[in-house]
Amino acid sequence: MNQQVFEKVDQYIGNLLAPEDTVLQETIQSLDDAAMPQISVTATQGKFLQVMLHSCKAKRVLELGTLGAYSTIWMARAIPADGKVITVEFDPHHAEVASRNIAKAGLSDKIDLRVGKAMDILNELISEGEQPFDFIFIDADKPPYTEYFELALQLSHPGTMIICDNVIREGKILDENTTDERVKGVQRFNQMLAGNPKVTATIMQTVGAKEYDGMAIAVVN
Ligand SMILES: C[S@@+](CC[C@H](N)C(=O)[O-])C[C@H]1O[C@@H](n2cnc3c(N)ncnc32)[C@H](O)[C@@H]1O
């Protein structure tokens, strides 16, 4: 098995079960046009998020890390018409591109894009007494993943599903002597998850069009 096979199989699954329409294709194109990194979830991962949203009948979704709103659009399409996605992005350029993509997708009423640091917005949502979310997708900067998760718990209810992307980092999490702050951040996060009695959690390794990685999946007890 090699990366080429993983990519071909990802394409096969995508064509079968996660075909992109022009809105999603243009969202990916908009990243190149705006000189932004191609670090969105893949189409098959977008569909995976939709399946998870359906499984917990999610209406209220929180996302940390919007980029161009590719994952946001997948998720907003999987919740009922009266549902809401709050998505948080701290880079104003990314937020501007995301906002255009959300409008083109006809989802401006369902998606509330908050521009600011994830930590600040999480604390704001908590202090404003925001209703708990049914589903939380953490996909922003990696060093504070543990703190994001702890704050996300305060915005959850029993049954809330919390998915955190990029927690395996091509296996670099096995390196105890790493100096990479992103790897150290997810190592600390994975350790916290293992000992957290508030959730039932595991980590799924992910292969496909993007590099080898993994997603932590937790359900609040
Ligand atoms: C991996 S990308 C998100 C990809 C997106 N979820 C998708 O799949 O389409 C991470 C994003 O998080 C943003 N980000 C990084 N640090 C952040 C922070 N402290 N607060 C909010 N957003 C942050 C980055 O600017 C970037 O746009």
The ligand as an SDF file (V2000), in Angstrom:
LIG
                    3D

 27 29  0  0  0  0  0  0  0  0999 V2000
   -7.0180   23.5680    8.8130 C   0  0  0  0  0  0  0  0  0  0  0  0
   -7.6750   25.1450    8.5080 S   0  0  0  0  0  0  0  0  0  0  0  0
   -9.4240   24.8910    8.6400 C   0  0  0  0  0  0  0  0  0  0  0  0
   -9.9700   24.0660    7.4980 C   0  0  0  0  0  0  0  0  0  0  0  0
  -11.4660   24.0180    7.4420 C   0  0  0  0  0  0  0  0  0  0  0  0
  -12.0360   23.5280    8.6880 N   0  0  0  0  0  0  0  0  0  0  0  0
  -11.8960   23.0960    6.3300 C   0  0  0  0  0  0  0  0  0  0  0  0
  -11.7590   21.8720    6.4970 O   0  0  0  0  0  0  0  0  0  0  0  0
  -12.3450   23.5960    5.2810 O   0  0  0  0  0  0  0  0  0  0  0  0
   -7.3370   26.0110    9.9910 C   0  0  0  0  0  0  0  0  0  0  0  0
   -7.8580   27.4260   10.0360 C   0  0  0  0  0  0  0  0  0  0  0  0
   -7.8090   27.8610   11.4040 O   0  0  0  0  0  0  0  0  0  0  0  0
   -7.4470   29.2190   11.4290 C   0  0  0  0  0  0  0  0  0  0  0  0
   -6.8670   29.5050   12.7520 N   0  0  0  0  0  0  0  0  0  0  0  0
   -5.5960   29.2580   13.1670 C   0  0  0  0  0  0  0  0  0  0  0  0
   -5.4410   29.6550   14.4380 N   0  0  0  0  0  0  0  0  0  0  0  0
   -6.6350   30.1510   14.8500 C   0  0  0  0  0  0  0  0  0  0  0  0
   -7.1010   30.7120   16.0660 C   0  0  0  0  0  0  0  0  0  0  0  0
   -6.3060   30.8420   17.1260 N   0  0  0  0  0  0  0  0  0  0  0  0
   -8.3850   31.0920   16.1310 N   0  0  0  0  0  0  0  0  0  0  0  0
   -9.2140   30.9560   15.0560 C   0  0  0  0  0  0  0  0  0  0  0  0
   -8.8220   30.4450   13.8750 N   0  0  0  0  0  0  0  0  0  0  0  0
   -7.5480   30.0460   13.7590 C   0  0  0  0  0  0  0  0  0  0  0  0
   -6.4560   29.3650   10.2840 C   0  0  0  0  0  0  0  0  0  0  0  0
   -6.3550   30.7130    9.8770 O   0  0  0  0  0  0  0  0  0  0  0  0
   -7.0630   28.4490    9.2320 C   0  0  0  0  0  0  0  0  0  0  0  0
   -7.9070   29.1760    8.3790 O   0  0  0  0  0  0  0  0  0  0  0  0
  1  2  1  0
  2  3  1  0
  2 10  1  0
  3  4  1  0
  4  5  1  0
  5  6  1  0
  5  7  1  0
  7  8  2  0
  7  9  1  0
 10 11  1  0
 11 12  1  0
 11 26  1  0
 12 13  1  0
 13 14  1  0
 13 24  1  0
 14 15  1  0
 14 23  1  0
 15 16  2  0
 16 17  1  0
 17 18  1  0
 17 23  2  0
 18 19  1  0
 18 20  2  0
 20 21  1  0
 21 22  2  0
 22 23  1  0
 24 25  1  0
 24 26  1  0
 26 27  1  0
M  CHG  2   2   1   9  -1
M  END
$$$$
